[in-house]
Amino acid sequence: MAEDFDPIYQEYVLDLYRHPHNQGVISEPDFKGEEFNPSCGDKITLMLKINERVIVDAKHSGQGCAISQAGVSLLTDYLTGKSLVELQQFSAEAMIALLNIPISHTRYKCATLGWVALQKAL
């Protein structure tokens, strides 16, 4: 549960929510995926620019809770420089590991929203 988080991790997630990494739009992305969580209203659009089968830029837009926004920020950091082959091996569990905080069952969809958008993009 969110209430059980260590205060340091809570602040880490909130900081990413307030100051997201790689937020913006790539005009003419090579890959683009969108995901919406109807239960809470979170929405993410993930855009990727590829050069020689390697991600050279990753951006996201949308809105949502602190966990979904922190997750997609960390995801875009992770994606830059990765090959398309590496992306195909990236799992929902790896997405949760990027957050490095306990994720309850009820927050799992929020935490993996960026990953689902990535799957749709690919």
N, CA, C and O atoms as a GROMACS GRO file, in nm:
protein
  488
    1MET      N    1   0.082  -0.119   0.000
    1MET     CA    2   0.000   0.000   0.000
    1MET      C    3   0.086   0.125   0.000
    1MET      O    4   0.197   0.125   0.053
    2ALA      N    5   0.035   0.230  -0.059
    2ALA     CA    6   0.109   0.356  -0.066
    2ALA      C    7   0.145   0.406   0.073
    2ALA      O    8   0.250   0.468   0.091
    3GLU      N    9   0.058   0.382   0.170
    3GLU     CA   10   0.084   0.430   0.304
    3GLU      C   11   0.203   0.359   0.368
    3GLU      O   12   0.262   0.411   0.462
    4ASP      N   13   0.240   0.242   0.317
    4ASP     CA   14   0.350   0.164   0.372
    4ASP      C   15   0.484   0.200   0.310
    4ASP      O   16   0.586   0.145   0.351
    5PHE      N   17   0.488   0.289   0.213
    5PHE     CA   18   0.612   0.326   0.148
    5PHE      C   19   0.705   0.395   0.246
    5PHE      O   20   0.661   0.466   0.337
    6ASP      N   21   0.832   0.373   0.228
    6ASP     CA   22   0.933   0.449   0.299
    6ASP      C   23   0.920   0.594   0.252
    6ASP      O   24   0.904   0.618   0.132
    7PRO      N   25   0.927   0.691   0.342
    7PRO     CA   26   0.911   0.832   0.302
    7PRO      C   27   1.010   0.877   0.193
    7PRO      O   28   0.977   0.963   0.112
    8ILE      N   29   1.128   0.819   0.191
    8ILE     CA   30   1.226   0.855   0.086
    8ILE      C   31   1.173   0.814  -0.050
    8ILE      O   32   1.185   0.890  -0.147
    9TYR      N   33   1.113   0.695  -0.060
    9TYR     CA   34   1.059   0.649  -0.187
    9TYR      C   35   0.935   0.728  -0.227
    9TYR      O   36   0.914   0.756  -0.345
   10GLN      N   37   0.854   0.763  -0.129
   10GLN     CA   38   0.738   0.846  -0.158
   10GLN      C   39   0.783   0.978  -0.221
   10GLN      O   40   0.725   1.022  -0.320
   11GLU      N   41   0.885   1.039  -0.164
   11GLU     CA   42   0.934   1.166  -0.216
   11GLU      C   43   0.994   1.150  -0.357
   11GLU      O   44   0.979   1.237  -0.442
   12TYR      N   45   1.062   1.038  -0.379
   12TYR     CA   46   1.121   1.006  -0.510
   12TYR      C   47   1.012   1.001  -0.617
   12TYR      O   48   1.027   1.060  -0.724
   13VAL      N   49   0.904   0.930  -0.589
   13VAL     CA   50   0.793   0.919  -0.684
   13VAL      C   51   0.726   1.055  -0.703
   13VAL      O   52   0.696   1.093  -0.816
   14LEU      N   53   0.704   1.127  -0.596
   14LEU     CA   54   0.641   1.259  -0.606
   14LEU      C   55   0.728   1.357  -0.683
   14LEU      O   56   0.676   1.441  -0.757
   15ASP      N   57   0.859   1.347  -0.667
   15ASP     CA   58   0.949   1.436  -0.742
   15ASP      C   59   0.940   1.407  -0.892
   15ASP      O   60   0.937   1.500  -0.972
   16LEU      N   61   0.936   1.280  -0.930
   16LEU     CA   62   0.920   1.245  -1.072
   16LEU      C   63   0.784   1.290  -1.125
   16LEU      O   64   0.773   1.327  -1.241
   17TYR      N   65   0.682   1.287  -1.040
   17TYR     CA   66   0.550   1.334  -1.079
   17TYR      C   67   0.552   1.485  -1.102
   17TYR      O   68   0.495   1.534  -1.199
   18ARG      N   69   0.618   1.557  -1.014
   18ARG     CA   70   0.625   1.704  -1.026
   18ARG      C   71   0.719   1.749  -1.136
   18ARG      O   72   0.696   1.851  -1.201
   19HIS      N   73   0.826   1.672  -1.158
   19HIS     CA   74   0.930   1.708  -1.256
   19HIS      C   75   0.957   1.586  -1.345
   19HIS      O   76   1.063   1.524  -1.334
   20PRO      N   77   0.863   1.553  -1.432
   20PRO     CA   78   0.879   1.432  -1.514
   20PRO      C   79   0.995   1.444  -1.612
   20PRO      O   80   1.025   1.551  -1.666
   21HIS      N   81   1.059   1.331  -1.634
   21HIS     CA   82   1.166   1.323  -1.734
   21HIS      C   83   1.105   1.299  -1.871
   21HIS      O   84   1.006   1.226  -1.884
   22ASN      N   85   1.162   1.359  -1.971
   22ASN     CA   86   1.129   1.331  -2.112
   22ASN      C   87   0.983   1.354  -2.147
   22ASN      O   88   0.929   1.290  -2.237
   23GLN      N   89   0.919   1.445  -2.077
   23GLN     CA   90   0.781   1.477  -2.112
   23GLN      C   91   0.781   1.568  -2.234
   23GLN      O   92   0.858   1.664  -2.240
   24GLY      N   93   0.698   1.538  -2.329
   24GLY     CA   94   0.691   1.618  -2.450
   24GLY      C   95   0.641   1.534  -2.566
   24GLY      O   96   0.586   1.425  -2.548
   25VAL      N   97   0.661   1.586  -2.684
   25VAL     CA   98   0.611   1.522  -2.805
   25VAL      C   99   0.724   1.509  -2.906
   25VAL      O  100   0.804   1.601  -2.922
   26ILE      N  101   0.730   1.396  -2.972
   26ILE     CA  102   0.820   1.376  -3.085
   26ILE      C  103   0.737   1.391  -3.210
   26ILE      O  104   0.644   1.313  -3.234
   27SER      N  105   0.768   1.491  -3.291
   27SER     CA  106   0.694   1.502  -3.417
   27SER      C  107   0.742   1.390  -3.508
   27SER      O  108   0.862   1.366  -3.521
   28GLU      N  109   0.649   1.323  -3.569
   28GLU     CA  110   0.677   1.209  -3.656
   28GLU      C  111   0.756   1.098  -3.586
   28GLU      O  112   0.866   1.064  -3.630
   29PRO      N  113   0.703   1.044  -3.478
   29PRO     CA  114   0.773   0.932  -3.411
   29PRO      C  115   0.771   0.807  -3.498
   29PRO      O  116   0.680   0.789  -3.580
   30ASP      N  117   0.870   0.724  -3.481
   30ASP     CA  118   0.873   0.596  -3.553
   30ASP      C  119   0.776   0.496  -3.492
   30ASP      O  120   0.719   0.413  -3.562
   31PHE      N  121   0.758   0.504  -3.361
   31PHE     CA  122   0.663   0.419  -3.290
   31PHE      C  123   0.587   0.506  -3.192
   31PHE      O  124   0.642   0.599  -3.132
   32LYS      N  125   0.459   0.475  -3.176
   32LYS     CA  126   0.374   0.550  -3.083
   32LYS      C  127   0.271   0.454  -3.025
   32LYS      O  128   0.207   0.378  -3.098
   33GLY      N  129   0.256   0.459  -2.894
   33GLY     CA  130   0.157   0.376  -2.827
   33GLY      C  131   0.083   0.457  -2.723
   33GLY      O  132   0.141   0.544  -2.657
   34GLU      N  133  -0.045   0.427  -2.708
   34GLU     CA  134  -0.128   0.497  -2.610
   34GLU      C  135  -0.196   0.395  -2.522
   34GLU      O  136  -0.232   0.286  -2.566
   35GLU      N  137  -0.212   0.432  -2.395
   35GLU     CA  138  -0.285   0.346  -2.304
   35GLU      C  139  -0.364   0.433  -2.208
   35GLU      O  140  -0.320   0.540  -2.165
   36PHE      N  141  -0.483   0.384  -2.175
   36PHE     CA  142  -0.575   0.455  -2.088
   36PHE      C  143  -0.623   0.358  -1.980
   36PHE      O  144  -0.656   0.244  -2.010
   37ASN      N  145  -0.626   0.404  -1.857
   37ASN     CA  146  -0.678   0.324  -1.746
   37ASN      C  147  -0.814   0.381  -1.707
   37ASN      O  148  -0.819   0.482  -1.636
   38PRO      N  149  -0.923   0.320  -1.751
   38PRO     CA  150  -1.055   0.376  -1.724
   38PRO      C  151  -1.092   0.378  -1.576
   38PRO      O  152  -1.178   0.456  -1.534
   39SER      N  153  -1.030   0.293  -1.496
   39SER     CA  154  -1.066   0.289  -1.355
   39SER      C  155  -1.018   0.411  -1.278
   39SER      O  156  -1.075   0.446  -1.175
   40CYS      N  157  -0.913   0.478  -1.328
   40CYS     CA  158  -0.864   0.597  -1.256
   40CYS      C  159  -0.846   0.719  -1.347
   40CYS      O  160  -0.823   0.830  -1.298
   41GLY      N  161  -0.855   0.699  -1.478
   41GLY     CA  162  -0.843   0.811  -1.570
   41GLY      C  163  -0.702   0.840  -1.619
   41GLY      O  164  -0.683   0.935  -1.696
   42ASP      N  165  -0.603   0.762  -1.577
   42ASP     CA  166  -0.466   0.782  -1.624
   42ASP      C  167  -0.459   0.756  -1.775
   42ASP      O  168  -0.520   0.662  -1.826
   43LYS      N  169  -0.383   0.839  -1.845
   43LYS     CA  170  -0.365   0.823  -1.989
   43LYS      C  171  -0.221   0.857  -2.023
   43LYS      O  172  -0.168   0.959  -1.978
   44ILE      N  173  -0.158   0.770  -2.102
   44ILE     CA  174  -0.018   0.789  -2.142
   44ILE      C  175  -0.006   0.768  -2.292
   44ILE      O  176  -0.063   0.674  -2.348
   45THR      N  177   0.069   0.857  -2.356
   45THR     CA  178   0.112   0.838  -2.494
   45THR      C  179   0.263   0.831  -2.492
   45THR      O  180   0.329   0.922  -2.440
   46LEU      N  181   0.318   0.726  -2.548
   46LEU     CA  182   0.462   0.704  -2.554
   46LEU      C  183   0.507   0.714  -2.699
   46LEU      O  184   0.449   0.649  -2.786
   47MET      N  185   0.609   0.793  -2.725
   47MET     CA  186   0.660   0.813  -2.861
   47MET      C  187   0.808   0.779  -2.864
   47MET      O  188   0.884   0.815  -2.774
   48LEU      N  189   0.850   0.708  -2.969
   48LEU     CA  190   0.989   0.666  -2.983
   48LEU      C  191   1.044   0.705  -3.118
   48LEU      O  192   0.975   0.696  -3.220
   49LYS      N  193   1.168   0.749  -3.118
   49LYS     CA  194   1.242   0.777  -3.242
   49LYS      C  195   1.354   0.672  -3.250
   49LYS      O  196   1.428   0.651  -3.154
   50ILE      N  197   1.364   0.608  -3.366
   50ILE     CA  198   1.458   0.498  -3.385
   50ILE      C  199   1.561   0.536  -3.492
   50ILE      O  200   1.528   0.601  -3.591
   51ASN      N  201   1.685   0.495  -3.468
   51ASN     CA  202   1.790   0.509  -3.568
   51ASN      C  203   1.871   0.380  -3.565
   51ASN      O  204   1.929   0.346  -3.462
   52GLU      N  205   1.876   0.310  -3.676
   52GLU     CA  206   1.949   0.184  -3.687
   52GLU      C  207   1.907   0.085  -3.579
   52GLU      O  208   1.991   0.022  -3.515
   53ARG      N  209   1.775   0.072  -3.560
   53ARG     CA  210   1.713  -0.023  -3.467
   53ARG      C  211   1.747   0.003  -3.320
   53ARG      O  212   1.740  -0.088  -3.237
   54VAL      N  213   1.784   0.128  -3.289
   54VAL     CA  214   1.814   0.169  -3.151
   54VAL      C  215   1.729   0.292  -3.119
   54VAL      O  216   1.714   0.382  -3.202
   55ILE      N  217   1.675   0.296  -2.998
   55ILE     CA  218   1.597   0.413  -2.954
   55ILE      C  219   1.693   0.530  -2.933
   55ILE      O  220   1.786   0.522  -2.852
   56VAL      N  221   1.669   0.638  -3.006
   56VAL     CA  222   1.752   0.758  -2.990
   56VAL      C  223   1.678   0.868  -2.914
   56VAL      O  224   1.741   0.962  -2.866
   57ASP      N  225   1.546   0.856  -2.904
   57ASP     CA  226   1.469   0.953  -2.826
   57ASP      C  227   1.339   0.885  -2.782
   57ASP      O  228   1.277   0.810  -2.857
   58ALA      N  229   1.300   0.914  -2.660
   58ALA     CA  230   1.175   0.862  -2.604
   58ALA      C  231   1.108   0.974  -2.528
   58ALA      O  232   1.169   1.037  -2.441
   59LYS      N  233   0.983   0.999  -2.560
   59LYS     CA  234   0.906   1.105  -2.494
   59LYS      C  235   0.770   1.050  -2.455
   59LYS      O  236   0.725   0.948  -2.508
   60HIS      N  237   0.706   1.118  -2.362
   60HIS     CA  238   0.572   1.079  -2.321
   60HIS      C  239   0.488   1.203  -2.295
   60HIS      O  240   0.539   1.311  -2.263
   61SER      N  241   0.359   1.183  -2.308
   61SER     CA  242   0.263   1.288  -2.273
   61SER      C  243   0.145   1.220  -2.207
   61SER      O  244   0.130   1.098  -2.214
   62GLY      N  245   0.062   1.298  -2.145
   62GLY     CA  246  -0.057   1.245  -2.081
   62GLY      C  247  -0.067   1.295  -1.939
   62GLY      O  248   0.002   1.388  -1.898
   63GLN      N  249  -0.156   1.231  -1.866
   63GLN     CA  250  -0.177   1.271  -1.728
   63GLN      C  251  -0.215   1.150  -1.647
   63GLN      O  252  -0.264   1.050  -1.700
   64GLY      N  253  -0.192   1.160  -1.517
   64GLY     CA  254  -0.228   1.049  -1.431
   64GLY      C  255  -0.173   1.066  -1.292
   64GLY      O  256  -0.124   1.173  -1.255
   65CYS      N  257  -0.182   0.960  -1.216
   65CYS     CA  258  -0.136   0.962  -1.078
   65CYS      C  259   0.016   0.964  -1.071
   65CYS      O  260   0.085   0.949  -1.172
   66ALA      N  261   0.066   0.984  -0.952
   66ALA     CA  262   0.211   0.993  -0.931
   66ALA      C  263   0.282   0.866  -0.976
   66ALA      O  264   0.390   0.874  -1.035
   67ILE      N  265   0.224   0.749  -0.950
   67ILE     CA  266   0.291   0.624  -0.986
   67ILE      C  267   0.297   0.605  -1.137
   67ILE      O  268   0.401   0.565  -1.189
   68SER      N  269   0.190   0.632  -1.209
   68SER     CA  270   0.194   0.614  -1.355
   68SER      C  271   0.289   0.714  -1.420
   68SER      O  272   0.361   0.680  -1.514
   69GLN      N  273   0.290   0.836  -1.371
   69GLN     CA  274   0.377   0.938  -1.430
   69GLN      C  275   0.523   0.915  -1.395
   69GLN      O  276   0.611   0.935  -1.479
   70ALA      N  277   0.551   0.874  -1.272
   70ALA     CA  278   0.688   0.841  -1.234
   70ALA      C  279   0.736   0.720  -1.315
   70ALA      O  280   0.850   0.718  -1.362
   71GLY      N  281   0.649   0.622  -1.331
   71GLY     CA  282   0.685   0.503  -1.408
   71GLY      C  283   0.721   0.534  -1.552
   71GLY      O  284   0.822   0.485  -1.602
   72VAL      N  285   0.640   0.614  -1.618
   72VAL     CA  286   0.668   0.644  -1.759
   72VAL      C  287   0.793   0.733  -1.770
   72VAL      O  288   0.865   0.724  -1.870
   73SER      N  289   0.818   0.818  -1.673
   73SER     CA  290   0.941   0.898  -1.674
   73SER      C  291   1.064   0.807  -1.668
   73SER      O  292   1.158   0.822  -1.745
   74LEU      N  293   1.061   0.712  -1.575
   74LEU     CA  294   1.172   0.617  -1.562
   74LEU      C  295   1.184   0.529  -1.685
   74LEU      O  296   1.294   0.495  -1.727
   75LEU      N  297   1.071   0.492  -1.743
   75LEU     CA  298   1.072   0.410  -1.863
   75LEU      C  299   1.140   0.482  -1.978
   75LEU      O  300   1.223   0.423  -2.047
   76THR      N  301   1.107   0.609  -2.000
   76THR     CA  302   1.170   0.682  -2.110
   76THR      C  303   1.320   0.699  -2.086
   76THR      O  304   1.398   0.698  -2.182
   77ASP      N  305   1.360   0.715  -1.961
   77ASP     CA  306   1.505   0.718  -1.931
   77ASP      C  307   1.569   0.586  -1.971
   77ASP      O  308   1.675   0.584  -2.034
   78TYR      N  309   1.505   0.477  -1.934
   78TYR     CA  310   1.557   0.343  -1.960
   78TYR      C  311   1.565   0.313  -2.110
   78TYR      O  312   1.663   0.254  -2.156
   79LEU      N  313   1.464   0.354  -2.185
   79LEU     CA  314   1.454   0.316  -2.326
   79LEU      C  315   1.563   0.375  -2.414
   79LEU      O  316   1.609   0.310  -2.508
   80THR      N  317   1.605   0.497  -2.385
   80THR     CA  318   1.702   0.565  -2.470
   80THR      C  319   1.832   0.485  -2.475
   80THR      O  320   1.894   0.456  -2.372
   81GLY      N  321   1.872   0.450  -2.597
   81GLY     CA  322   1.993   0.373  -2.618
   81GLY      C  323   1.971   0.223  -2.628
   81GLY      O  324   2.064   0.149  -2.660
   82LYS      N  325   1.850   0.178  -2.602
   82LYS     CA  326   1.821   0.034  -2.609
   82LYS      C  327   1.783  -0.006  -2.752
   82LYS      O  328   1.725   0.072  -2.827
   83SER      N  329   1.817  -0.130  -2.787
   83SER     CA  330   1.780  -0.182  -2.919
   83SER      C  331   1.637  -0.232  -2.917
   83SER      O  332   1.579  -0.255  -2.811
   84LEU      N  333   1.581  -0.249  -3.036
   84LEU     CA  334   1.446  -0.303  -3.046
   84LEU      C  335   1.438  -0.444  -2.990
   84LEU      O  336   1.336  -0.484  -2.934
   85VAL      N  337   1.545  -0.521  -3.004
   85VAL     CA  338   1.549  -0.657  -2.950
   85VAL      C  339   1.541  -0.651  -2.798
   85VAL      O  340   1.467  -0.729  -2.737
   86GLU      N  341   1.615  -0.560  -2.736
   86GLU     CA  342   1.610  -0.545  -2.590
   86GLU      C  343   1.469  -0.507  -2.544
   86GLU      O  344   1.424  -0.553  -2.439
   87LEU      N  345   1.401  -0.423  -2.621
   87LEU     CA  346   1.266  -0.380  -2.583
   87LEU      C  347   1.167  -0.495  -2.584
   87LEU      O  348   1.075  -0.499  -2.502
   88GLN      N  349   1.185  -0.588  -2.676
   88GLN     CA  350   1.094  -0.702  -2.685
   88GLN      C  351   1.110  -0.793  -2.563
   88GLN      O  352   1.018  -0.869  -2.531
   89GLN      N  353   1.222  -0.786  -2.495
   89GLN     CA  354   1.246  -0.869  -2.377
   89GLN      C  355   1.210  -0.797  -2.247
   89GLN      O  356   1.214  -0.858  -2.140
   90PHE      N  357   1.175  -0.670  -2.255
   90PHE     CA  358   1.141  -0.591  -2.138
   90PHE      C  359   1.001  -0.628  -2.091
   90PHE      O  360   0.905  -0.620  -2.167
   91SER      N  361   0.989  -0.669  -1.966
   91SER     CA  362   0.863  -0.722  -1.912
   91SER      C  363   0.794  -0.625  -1.818
   91SER      O  364   0.851  -0.524  -1.778
   92ALA      N  365   0.671  -0.659  -1.782
   92ALA     CA  366   0.598  -0.580  -1.682
   92ALA      C  367   0.673  -0.584  -1.549
   92ALA      O  368   0.676  -0.484  -1.477
   93GLU      N  369   0.732  -0.697  -1.516
   93GLU     CA  370   0.809  -0.708  -1.392
   93GLU      C  371   0.931  -0.616  -1.395
   93GLU      O  372   0.967  -0.558  -1.293
   94ALA      N  373   0.994  -0.603  -1.512
   94ALA     CA  374   1.107  -0.511  -1.525
   94ALA      C  375   1.060  -0.367  -1.509
   94ALA      O  376   1.132  -0.283  -1.454
   95MET      N  377   0.940  -0.338  -1.557
   95MET     CA  378   0.882  -0.205  -1.539
   95MET      C  379   0.863  -0.174  -1.391
   95MET      O  380   0.898  -0.065  -1.346
   96ILE      N  381   0.810  -0.269  -1.315
   96ILE     CA  382   0.792  -0.253  -1.171
   96ILE      C  383   0.927  -0.233  -1.104
   96ILE      O  384   0.940  -0.151  -1.013
   97ALA      N  385   1.027  -0.306  -1.149
   97ALA     CA  386   1.162  -0.294  -1.091
   97ALA      C  387   1.220  -0.155  -1.113
   97ALA      O  388   1.294  -0.104  -1.028
   98LEU      N  389   1.188  -0.092  -1.226
   98LEU     CA  390   1.236   0.045  -1.249
   98LEU      C  391   1.187   0.140  -1.141
   98LEU      O  392   1.261   0.229  -1.097
   99LEU      N  393   1.065   0.122  -1.097
   99LEU     CA  394   1.009   0.208  -0.993
   99LEU      C  395   1.078   0.188  -0.859
   99LEU      O  396   1.096   0.283  -0.782
  100ASN      N  397   1.117   0.064  -0.832
  100ASN     CA  398   1.192   0.032  -0.711
  100ASN      C  399   1.117   0.069  -0.582
  100ASN      O  400   1.178   0.111  -0.483
  101ILE      N  401   0.985   0.053  -0.586
  101ILE     CA  402   0.902   0.075  -0.467
  101ILE      C  403   0.800  -0.038  -0.460
  101ILE      O  404   0.772  -0.102  -0.562
  102PRO      N  405   0.746  -0.065  -0.343
  102PRO     CA  406   0.641  -0.167  -0.334
  102PRO      C  407   0.516  -0.121  -0.411
  102PRO      O  408   0.472  -0.007  -0.396
  103ILE      N  409   0.461  -0.210  -0.491
  103ILE     CA  410   0.341  -0.178  -0.568
  103ILE      C  411   0.231  -0.275  -0.526
  103ILE      O  412   0.246  -0.397  -0.538
  104SER      N  413   0.122  -0.220  -0.477
  104SER     CA  414   0.009  -0.303  -0.436
  104SER      C  415  -0.066  -0.353  -0.560
  104SER      O  416  -0.050  -0.300  -0.670
  105HIS      N  417  -0.148  -0.454  -0.539
  105HIS     CA  418  -0.229  -0.509  -0.648
  105HIS      C  419  -0.315  -0.400  -0.713
  105HIS      O  420  -0.331  -0.397  -0.835
  106THR      N  421  -0.370  -0.311  -0.632
  106THR     CA  422  -0.458  -0.207  -0.685
  106THR      C  423  -0.382  -0.101  -0.764
  106THR      O  424  -0.444  -0.028  -0.842
  107ARG      N  425  -0.251  -0.090  -0.746
  107ARG     CA  426  -0.172   0.011  -0.818
  107ARG      C  427  -0.090  -0.048  -0.933
  107ARG      O  428  -0.018   0.024  -1.002
  108TYR      N  429  -0.102  -0.179  -0.954
  108TYR     CA  430  -0.023  -0.247  -1.057
  108TYR      C  431  -0.049  -0.188  -1.196
  108TYR      O  432   0.045  -0.163  -1.271
  109LYS      N  433  -0.175  -0.166  -1.230
  109LYS     CA  434  -0.208  -0.111  -1.363
  109LYS      C  435  -0.148   0.028  -1.380
  109LYS      O  436  -0.101   0.062  -1.488
  110CYS      N  437  -0.150   0.109  -1.274
  110CYS     CA  438  -0.088   0.243  -1.279
  110CYS      C  439   0.062   0.230  -1.306
  110CYS      O  440   0.118   0.301  -1.390
  111ALA      N  441   0.126   0.139  -1.234
  111ALA     CA  442   0.271   0.123  -1.244
  111ALA      C  443   0.314   0.070  -1.380
  111ALA      O  444   0.425   0.100  -1.426
  112THR      N  445   0.229  -0.009  -1.445
  112THR     CA  446   0.266  -0.069  -1.574
  112THR      C  447   0.202  -0.001  -1.694
  112THR      O  448   0.212  -0.053  -1.806
  113LEU      N  449   0.138   0.112  -1.675
  113LEU     CA  450   0.070   0.181  -1.785
  113LEU      C  451   0.168   0.216  -1.898
  113LEU      O  452   0.136   0.199  -2.016
  114GLY      N  453   0.285   0.265  -1.863
  114GLY     CA  454   0.387   0.298  -1.964
  114GLY      C  455   0.433   0.175  -2.039
  114GLY      O  456   0.455   0.181  -2.160
  115TRP      N  457   0.448   0.063  -1.970
  115TRP     CA  458   0.488  -0.062  -2.033
  115TRP      C  459   0.383  -0.109  -2.134
  115TRP      O  460   0.418  -0.154  -2.243
  116VAL      N  461   0.255  -0.098  -2.098
  116VAL     CA  462   0.149  -0.137  -2.190
  116VAL      C  463   0.152  -0.047  -2.314
  116VAL      O  464   0.135  -0.096  -2.426
  117ALA      N  465   0.174   0.083  -2.294
  117ALA     CA  466   0.186   0.175  -2.408
  117ALA      C  467   0.304   0.135  -2.496
  117ALA      O  468   0.297   0.143  -2.619
  118LEU      N  469   0.414   0.092  -2.434
  118LEU     CA  470   0.531   0.046  -2.510
  118LEU      C  471   0.496  -0.077  -2.592
  118LEU      O  472   0.534  -0.085  -2.709
  119GLN      N  473   0.423  -0.172  -2.535
  119GLN     CA  474   0.382  -0.291  -2.609
  119GLN      C  475   0.297  -0.255  -2.729
  119GLN      O  476   0.312  -0.313  -2.837
  120LYS      N  477   0.208  -0.159  -2.711
  120LYS     CA  478   0.123  -0.115  -2.822
  120LYS      C  479   0.205  -0.043  -2.928
  120LYS      O  480   0.176  -0.053  -3.047
  121ALA      N  481   0.308   0.030  -2.885
  121ALA     CA  482   0.394   0.102  -2.981
  121ALA      C  483   0.471   0.006  -3.068
  121ALA      O  484   0.490   0.030  -3.188
  122LEU      N  485   0.516  -0.103  -3.008
  122LEU     CA  486   0.598  -0.199  -3.082
  122LEU      C  487   0.512  -0.290  -3.168
  122LEU      O  488   0.565  -0.377  -3.237
   0.00000   0.00000   0.00000
